[in-house]
């Protein structure tokens, strides 16, 4: 029957002390599945339900309180008290709920003029944050930033190419600091894609081709549903991936949390969802929901039980911690994150010109990486080493990045494969072991890591001479801050002279902060000016 067949109110009287749960679930199910039924909970006698027509009581239900009995009673009453000639028994599947008539509004076209939109704190709030249905690719910048200036014409060209498809915006972080602070901007330019209540960071090469490829991925669904036959294939194809297992009892809100988290790792970790019991059994999931990351032939299970939207930051932090396999390939997308921070990076520079030697080289490095992981896990269980640095094994295409490895580490193509232990935070690296032998894939890398941590190995610097002067000067000014406070005139003169010397030594530019691979130039591009 149609929703208009009977205007009914099913009165469910209850006493607050007890008993409501025995009838509420059946009534709720019927109300959800029957458009003609409305619910009203009021005080009165226990669980009496009465039928009304035109405001007059016409009947009282006295049967058992099962879904079947209550539903049958409603349907029988609807036929009995129907106003003749007004409705039919045929249900209209396309019938909409009763609502006020609305004017037809033209569909919104993103980026209608093909222009970059300058966003303020207020317009970011109204056009981006409050509109998760929209798609925005936004540049967060500073006017004095050289890389930002170089990006400007490319960004405007991108806006033209994405006319009618994706909104392109920019936020001046020197003016609208609240926006940039809220999204953790630490360097310029920072590029983020916003949609569906989430943000995806772009960390690749800043050119039109890479931008368009990124937008295509970010604008689509961040989740891929899989079934029983997909898991084996994915394990062969992906070094690392995330799986969310759920069932028909799982709250719908959970999927919003998973989708929001997935968007934060576009181009980094593929996210899959499944309600297939075969997949759940293969993964050892007994009670959904559950989240897992699979890498290095092992499963890592999310330790928390909650997937509420308010818990999404906890889930993101866990994914970020687990998102790299034991041996990760260094690319333009991930190099900035890996070659940054307080960690040791064991970098193997491999010869990719011949497939078979390359595969063997990579496998040797992976064995060393997995061996180190086992040592780390044992130490964590025994709490043997509390202050040990994080260690990440990585490999780099020594042919593609020939000029980079030669300039930064002094490694020539004829000397491949080679191994470098890097300390990005200190701008240092090690190429020789305790016996002054060059590190290679046959070296005892485990011992070399321990020696690098304990100060046994002799470091070399990734900085040029002018950059080392700058770093030493900055360190000096920090160490002598008390002197500067007490003798500010003399200190100011020294600072001015030092800055002038640094400017002369470091022209045309000083690259500081995290470094990022630039394949088109074969060099490292500083993320900050």
Buried (B, 14 or more C-beta within 10 A) or exposed (E): BBBBBBEBBBBBBBEEEEEBEEBBEBBEEBBEEBBBBEBEEEEEEEBEBBBBBEEEEEBEBEEEBEBEEBBEBBBEBBEEBBEEEEBEEEEEEEEEEEEEEEEEEEEEEBBEEBBBBEBBBEBBBEBBBEBBEBBBBBBBBBEEBBBBBEBBEBBBBBBEBBBEBBBBBBBBBEBBEEBBEEBEBEBBBBBBBBBBBBBBBBBBBBBEEBBEEBBEEBBEEBBBEBEBEBBEEBBEEBBBBBBBBBBEEBEEEBBBBBBBBBBBBBBBBBBBBBBBEEBBEBBEBEEBBBBBBBBBEEEBEBEEEEBEEEBBEBBBEBBBEBBBBBBBBBBBBBBBBBBBEEBBBBBBBBBBEEEEBBEBBBEBBBBBBBBBBEBBEEEEEEEEEEEBBEBBBBBBBBBBBBEBBBBBBEBEBEBBBBBBBBBBEEBBBBBBBBEEEEBBBEBEBEEBBBBBBEEEBEBBEBBBEBBBBBBEBEEEBEEEEEEBEEEEEEBEEBBEEBEEBBEEBBEEEBBBBBBBBBBEEBBBBBBBB
